[in-house]
Amino acid sequence: MKQGQMMRGADAVIKVLAAHGVTNIFGYPGGAIMPIYDALYGAPVEHLLSRHEQGAAFAALGYARASGKTGVCFATSGPGATNLVTSLADALLDSVPLVAITGQVSTAVIGTDAFQEIDVLGMSLSCTKHSFMVTEMDELIPTLYKAFEVAASGRPGPVLVDIPKDIQIGMLEYRTPLQARTPEPEFDAEKIDAALSLLRQARQPMLYVGGGVGMAGAVDPLRAFIDATGVPSVATLKGLGSIKHDTPGYLGMLGMHGSKAANIAVQECDLLIVVGARFDDRVTGRLASFAEHAKVIHLDIDAAELGKLRLADVAIAGDLRQILPAMCTSLEIAPWQSEVAKLKREHSWNYDRPGELIFAPAMLNRLADKLPEDSVVCCDVGQHQMWVAQHMWFRKPEDHLSSAGLGTMGFGLPAAIGAKVSRPDATVVAVSGDGSFMMNVQELTTIKRRKLPVKILLIDNQKLGMVKQWQQLFFEERYSETDLSDNPDFVTLASAFDIPGRTITTTDQVEAALEHLINCEGPYLLHVRIDDAHNVWPLVPPGASNRDMMEEMDKST
């Protein structure tokens, strides 16, 4: 198609996607988006049919996070659009670039309660970075271009474009809109000097790394900063993979389920360098007591995060790829480095468990050691999610996909589908729990249809484990609606989708089962039964200081 050619709005949508390098779309058709699906027929853009719109959007989200590209999903009006809301909210809280295109009833009947009409624009405002409704033909192409720009620029996020059916079938002249050049963000050189001054004065500095590092493409500058300064480090759930796991002074994840060493070191530091993180409550515990004696340097692309929860002594908004190299300097902090190394030794994880029952943390630690270099782990939400964060290690942040800000059960399986589509040569493992797995189990059909070799590690304690753990600790062991002992036979369930699998129950089965999971051709489900008495430790109780970590006190129910 040439510039200036006449075409339907629906064809223009596909042409804009192709112009932005989109090769894969995830979605589910319906009446109000049928013209766009008609335009897809024979188009150079590949569509993957999910079996629920939430699954489609999570697959697009997994695609984006594993590849660094903008994910794209389609849904029809009404229930199709409303089914996207959870995934859009997930993308917003985790700052994932996503463009969701929804069909809408024709403009002539908008506002009349027409069949499958819903105010998608209004509904989506709180769960997107920006939302558009196209009501004029000449707005369509510029709006789509703007959507991709907004989704990927600055702090990324989801953008929704709602397109009425008459706009899709109407004719327009295709012209590429003029694109304003987005200026590169600049940082204040005086603030760099102030930050360097604080760094050189510090005797016990700590680096607190969030998901913004990976999204900024700043992993290499961050690692160079650590090498130059020797500053010990911790990471958030989304920051995992930004720091090499064997880096001296790296203590893993901090916060509610962070390592004891990480939380102690942060509480004792005199300078906290916060890079691409936002002082989330699951990280800080009681905010007033979080690193309460430390000065703070806060670096982030989003100026709105600076000073939002914790006032920084130096706050710099800008591109981390420019800021971090400017802050490289040599420091004299050998006594602190030795103290941090001692903390790491004293509070290292213990994987020795008596008895035959499978200990999930030890199994996941072995999985991390066995995975090929190009691997992606996609996690659902619950105890298994925290065990993955604590006991696995990752080479890059895009190798660990987990629903962090929203904590959405049902995220892992469709996210793994998107990750596998974006990185077809990677080994992709979805780690799920018996509760989360059932939330989007219909996406096994998507795996079957495309013969996607996604590996599923299903950890089954026949409980809503994290809720049950809180009931045990904070609700006097009143176990309300957390019993899942009526789960289906998961291996039989997977076989209905032509996915082979097996169940293991004892420690001596783990090694061979993990080898087979990783090396078998095609999709596979490894169902692992564990004791429901095993909980996630340590745990900072809600509202408590990170100093007040609860340690292991497992008991059977």
Residue pairs with C-beta under 8 A, 6 or more apart in sequence:
1 7
1 11
1 15
1 174
3 174
3 175
3 176
4 173
4 174
4 175
5 173
5 174
6 171
6 172
6 173
6 174
7 15
7 171
7 172
7 174
8 35
8 39
8 168
8 169
8 170
8 171
8 172
9 35
9 137
9 140
9 163
9 167
9 168
9 169
9 170
9 171
9 172
10 35
10 36
10 38
10 39
10 168
10 169
11 39
12 140
12 141
12 144
12 172
12 174
13 36
13 39
13 101
13 140
13 144
13 163
13 168
14 36
14 39
14 40
14 43
14 45
15 174
16 141
16 144
16 145
17 25
17 45
17 72
17 144
18 43
18 44
18 45
19 176
20 70
20 148
21 69
22 45
22 70
22 72
23 45
23 46
24 45
24 46
24 47
24 48
24 63
24 72
24 421
24 422
25 40
25 45
25 46
25 47
25 48
25 60
25 72
25 73
25 74
26 47
26 48
26 50
26 55
26 56
26 57
26 59
26 60
26 63
26 71
26 72
26 73
26 74
26 417
26 418
27 47
27 48
27 49
27 50
27 53
27 56
27 73
27 74
27 75
28 49
28 50
28 51
28 52
28 53
28 56
28 74
28 75
28 76
28 80
29 37
29 74
29 76
30 75
30 76
30 77
30 78
30 80
30 103
30 116
31 76
31 77
31 103
31 115
31 116
31 165
32 76
32 77
32 78
32 80
32 102
32 103
32 104
32 105
32 116
32 164
32 165
33 74
33 75
33 76
33 77
33 80
33 101
33 102
33 103
33 163
33 165
33 168
34 76
34 103
34 165
35 165
35 168
35 169
36 74
36 101
36 103
36 163
36 168
37 47
37 74
40 47
47 74
48 59
48 417
48 421
48 446
48 450
49 446
49 449
50 56
50 59
50 414
50 417
50 443
50 446
51 442
51 443
51 445
51 446
52 83
52 440
52 442
52 443
53 73
53 75
53 80
53 81
53 83
53 84
54 83
54 84
54 86
54 87
54 410
54 414
54 440
55 413
55 414
55 417
55 440
55 442
55 443
55 446
56 73
56 74
56 75
56 84
56 87
56 414
57 73
57 75
57 84
57 87
57 88
57 91
57 98
57 100
58 87
58 90
58 408
58 410
58 411
58 414
58 415
58 418
58 440
59 71
59 73
59 414
59 415
59 417
59 418
59 421
59 443
59 446
60 71
60 72
60 73
60 87
60 98
60 100
60 418
61 71
61 87
61 90
61 91
61 96
61 98
61 415
61 418
62 71
62 378
62 401
62 414
62 415
62 416
62 417
62 418
62 419
62 422
63 69
63 71
63 418
63 419
63 421
63 422
64 70
64 71
64 91
64 96
64 97
64 98
64 418
64 422
65 94
65 96
65 398
65 401
65 415
65 419
66 376
66 398
66 399
66 401
66 418
66 419
66 422
66 423
66 426
67 398
67 422
67 423
68 217
68 398
69 97
69 422
70 97
70 98
70 99
70 148
70 151
70 152
71 96
71 97
71 98
71 99
71 418
72 98
72 99
72 100
72 101
73 84
73 87
73 98
73 99
73 100
73 101
74 100
74 101
74 102
75 81
75 83
75 84
75 100
75 101
75 102
75 103
76 102
76 103
76 116
77 102
77 103
77 104
77 105
77 116
77 117
77 118
77 120
78 115
78 116
78 117
78 118
79 116
80 102
80 103
80 116
81 102
81 118
81 120
81 123
81 124
81 162
82 118
82 123
84 100
84 102
84 160
85 123
85 124
85 127
86 406
86 408
87 408
88 98
88 100
88 124
88 127
88 128
88 158
88 160
89 126
89 127
89 406
90 96
90 403
90 405
90 406
90 408
90 411
91 98
91 157
91 158
92 127
92 128
92 129
92 157
92 158
92 405
93 404
93 405
93 406
94 211
94 238
94 403
94 404
94 405
94 406
95 155
95 156
95 157
95 211
95 212
95 215
96 156
96 157
96 158
97 151
97 152
97 156
97 157
97 158
98 151
98 157
98 158
98 159
99 144
99 147
99 148
99 151
99 158
99 159
99 160
99 161
100 128
100 158
100 159
100 160
100 161
101 160
101 161
101 163
102 120
102 160
102 161
102 162
102 163
103 162
103 163
103 164
103 165
103 168
104 110
104 117
104 120
104 133
104 162
104 163
104 164
104 165
105 114
105 115
105 116
105 117
105 164
105 165
106 114
106 164
106 165
106 166
107 135
107 164
107 166
107 167
108 166
109 117
110 117
110 164
120 131
120 133
120 160
120 162
121 131
121 132
121 133
121 160
121 162
124 131
124 160
124 162
125 131
127 158
128 157
128 158
128 159
128 160
129 150
129 151
129 155
129 156
129 157
129 158
129 159
130 147
130 150
130 157
130 159
130 160
131 159
131 160
131 161
131 162
132 143
132 146
132 147
132 159
132 160
132 161
132 162
133 161
133 162
133 163
133 164
134 140
134 143
134 161
134 162
134 163
134 164
134 167
135 164
135 167
136 167
137 167
137 170
137 171
137 172
138 172
140 163
140 167
140 172
141 172
141 174
141 175
141 176
141 177
142 177
143 161
144 161
145 176
145 177
145 179
147 159
147 161
148 159
149 179
149 182
150 157
150 159
151 157
151 158
151 159
153 182
154 185
154 301
154 302
155 212
155 215
155 301
155 302
156 215
184 319
185 301
185 317
185 318
185 319
186 318
187 316
187 317
187 318
187 319
187 322
187 323
187 326
188 316
189 326
191 314
191 315
191 316
192 316
192 323
192 326
192 327
194 313
194 314
195 297
195 314
195 316
195 327
196 327
196 329
198 271
198 295
198 297
198 313
198 314
199 205
199 229
199 271
199 273
199 297
199 327
199 329
199 331
200 329
200 331
201 271
202 270
202 271
202 295
202 331
202 333
203 270
203 333
203 335
203 336
204 268
204 269
204 270
204 271
204 333
204 336
204 339
205 229
205 231
205 232
205 269
205 270
205 271
205 272
205 273
205 331
205 333
205 336
206 231
206 232
206 233
206 234
206 265
206 266
206 269
206 271
206 272
206 273
206 291
206 294
207 225
207 226
207 231
207 232
207 233
207 234
207 273
207 275
208 233
208 234
208 235
208 236
208 254
208 266
208 272
208 273
208 274
208 275
208 277
208 283
209 222
209 233
209 234
209 235
209 236
209 239
209 242
209 243
209 275
209 276
209 277
210 235
210 236
210 238
210 239
210 274
210 275
210 276
210 277
210 278
211 236
211 237
211 238
211 239
211 276
211 277
211 397
211 404
212 218
212 275
212 276
212 277
212 300
212 301
212 302
212 320
213 219
213 222
213 239
213 242
213 275
213 276
213 320
213 397
214 238
214 239
214 241
214 242
214 276
214 396
214 397
214 398
215 276
216 276
216 301
216 319
216 320
216 321
217 321
218 275
218 276
218 319
218 320
218 321
218 324
219 241
219 242
219 396
219 397
221 320
221 321
221 324
221 325
222 242
222 243
222 275
222 320
222 324
223 243
223 244
223 247
224 324
224 325
224 328
225 231
225 324
225 325
225 327
225 328
226 233
226 243
226 247
226 249
228 328
228 329
228 330
229 328
229 329
229 330
229 331
230 248
230 249
230 331
230 333
230 337
231 249
231 273
231 331
231 333
232 249
232 250
232 251
232 265
232 336
232 337
232 340
233 243
233 247
233 249
233 250
233 251
234 250
234 251
234 252
234 253
234 254
234 258
234 262
234 265
234 266
235 242
235 243
235 250
235 252
235 253
235 254
236 253
236 254
236 255
236 277
236 280
236 283
236 404
237 253
237 255
237 282
237 389
237 402
237 404
238 397
238 402
238 404
239 276
239 277
239 397
240 252
240 253
240 389
240 393
240 394
240 397
240 400
241 394
241 395
241 396
241 397
241 398
241 399
241 400
242 396
242 397
243 250
244 250
244 395
245 393
245 394
248 337
248 341
249 337
249 340
249 341
249 344
251 259
251 261
251 262
251 265
251 340
251 343
251 344
252 258
252 259
252 261
252 262
252 390
253 259
253 262
253 389
253 390
254 262
254 263
254 266
254 283
254 546
255 263
255 280
255 282
255 283
255 284
255 285
255 540
255 546
256 282
256 283
256 285
256 539
256 540
256 542
257 386
257 389
257 390
257 536
257 538
257 539
257 540
258 283
258 390
258 538
258 540
258 546
259 347
259 349
259 390
259 538
260 347
260 538
260 549
260 551
261 340
261 343
261 344
261 346
261 347
261 348
263 538
263 540
263 546
263 547
263 549
264 343
264 347
264 547
265 340
265 343
266 272
266 290
266 291
266 546
267 290
267 291
267 292
267 545
267 546
267 547
269 291
269 294
270 293
270 294
270 295
271 294
271 295
271 296
271 297
272 291
272 294
272 295
272 296
272 297
273 297
273 299
274 296
274 297
274 298
274 299
274 300
274 312
275 299
275 300
275 320
275 324
276 299
276 300
276 301
276 320
277 283
277 300
278 300
278 305
278 308
278 309
279 287
279 290
279 308
279 309
279 310
280 405
281 287
284 290
284 309
284 310
284 546
285 540
285 543
285 544
285 545
285 546
285 548
286 543
286 544
286 545
286 546
287 309
287 310
289 545
289 546
289 547
290 310
290 545
290 546
295 313
296 310
296 311
296 312
296 313
296 314
297 312
297 313
297 314
297 315
297 316
298 305
298 306
298 307
298 310
298 312
298 314
298 315
298 316
299 316
299 318
299 320
299 323
299 324
300 306
300 316
300 317
301 317
301 318
301 319
301 320
302 317
303 317
306 312
306 315
306 316
306 317
307 315
316 323
349 361
349 365
349 390
349 391
351 359
351 361
351 362
351 365
353 359
353 362
353 507
355 507
356 506
356 507
356 508
357 505
357 506
357 507
357 530
357 531
358 504
358 505
358 506
358 507
358 509
358 510
358 528
358 529
358 530
359 507
359 530
359 534
360 383
360 384
360 387
360 459
360 528
360 530
360 534
361 387
361 390
361 391
362 391
362 507
362 510
363 510
363 514
363 528
364 387
364 388
364 391
364 392
364 431
365 391
365 392
366 510
366 511
366 514
367 392
367 429
367 457
367 514
368 391
368 392
368 393
368 394
370 514
370 515
370 518
371 377
371 427
371 429
371 518
372 427
372 518
373 395
374 423
374 425
374 426
374 427
375 399
375 426
375 427
375 428
375 429
376 398
376 399
376 400
376 401
376 416
376 419
376 420
376 423
376 426
376 427
376 428
376 429
377 388
377 392
377 394
377 399
377 400
377 401
377 429
377 431
378 401
378 402
378 411
378 412
378 413
378 415
378 416
378 419
378 428
378 429
378 430
378 431
379 385
379 388
379 389
379 400
379 401
379 402
379 403
379 411
379 412
379 430
379 431
379 432
380 403
380 409
380 410
380 411
380 412
380 413
380 430
380 431
380 432
380 433
380 436
380 437
380 439
381 402
381 403
381 407
381 408
381 409
381 411
381 412
381 433
381 436
381 466
382 409
382 433
382 435
382 436
382 464
382 465
382 466
383 433
383 459
383 461
383 465
383 466
383 469
383 534
383 535
383 536
384 431
384 432
384 433
384 436
384 459
384 465
385 402
385 403
385 431
385 433
386 466
386 536
387 459
387 536
388 400
388 402
388 431
389 400
389 402
390 536
392 400
394 400
401 412
401 415
401 416
401 419
402 411
403 411
403 412
403 415
409 435
409 436
409 439
410 436
410 439
410 440
411 436
411 440
412 430
412 431
412 432
412 436
412 437
413 430
413 432
413 437
413 440
413 441
413 443
413 444
413 454
413 456
414 440
414 443
414 446
415 430
416 428
416 429
416 430
416 454
416 456
417 443
417 446
417 447
417 452
417 454
419 426
419 428
420 426
420 428
420 452
420 453
420 454
421 450
421 452
427 455
427 518
428 453
428 454
428 455
429 454
429 455
429 456
429 457
429 517
429 518
430 454
430 455
430 456
430 457
431 457
431 459
432 456
432 457
432 458
432 459
433 458
433 459
433 460
433 461
433 465
434 458
434 459
434 460
434 461
434 462
434 463
434 484
434 487
434 490
435 463
435 464
435 465
435 484
437 456
437 458
437 490
438 487
441 493
444 493
444 494
444 497
444 499
445 497
446 452
447 454
447 497
447 499
447 523
448 497
448 498
448 499
448 523
451 522
451 523
452 523
453 521
453 522
453 523
453 524
454 523
455 517
455 518
455 520
455 523
455 524
455 526
456 494
456 499
456 501
456 523
456 524
456 525
456 526
457 517
457 526
457 528
458 490
458 525
458 526
458 527
458 528
459 528
459 530
460 487
460 490
460 527
460 528
460 529
460 530
461 529
461 530
461 531
461 532
461 534
462 483
462 484
462 485
462 487
462 532
463 482
463 483
463 484
463 532
464 481
464 482
464 484
465 532
465 535
466 536
467 482
468 479
468 482
468 532
468 557
469 535
469 536
469 539
471 477
471 478
471 479
471 480
471 482
472 479
472 535
472 555
472 557
473 539
473 541
473 550
474 541
474 542
477 557
479 557
490 501
490 503
490 525
490 527
491 501
491 502
491 503
491 525
491 527
494 500
494 501
494 525
495 501
499 522
499 523
499 524
499 525
500 520
500 522
500 523
500 524
500 525
501 524
501 525
501 526
501 527
502 513
502 516
502 526
502 527
503 527
503 528
503 529
504 510
504 513
504 526
504 527
504 528
504 529
505 529
513 526
513 528
514 526
516 524
516 526
517 524
517 526
531 556
532 556
532 557
533 554
533 555
533 556
533 557
534 554
535 552
535 553
535 554
537 550
537 551
537 552
537 553
537 554
538 549
538 550
538 551
538 552
539 549
539 550
540 546
540 548
540 549
540 550
541 548
541 550
